[in-house]
Amino acid sequence: MEGYPGLVVHGPLMTLALAETLRLEGRAERVTRVGHRNDRPLFCGRPARLRGRRTADGFTLDLHGPEAATPCTTLTMAAR
């Protein structure tokens, strides 16, 4: 045990879930580049919120846990 309050959500799984969110929204653009950054753990069973914004060359999605304003995971996708 590492002293965490519960099970940790797998970081690449969070990234995949963010990418799937864009796909389900029906984004028609062709994705040309994907980047992700996992900065903090997200724990199973805890609430999380998604923040998205369009950027000059695509999209950025941030997944925030309940503990802080900084994201647990950030996904950036360049599209054309």
Protein Blocks (a to p, Z undefined) as FASTA:
>chain_A
ZZiabdcddfklmmmmmmmmmmmnopabdcfbdcdddfbdcdehiacdddddddfklccd
ddddfkbmbdfbdcddddZZ
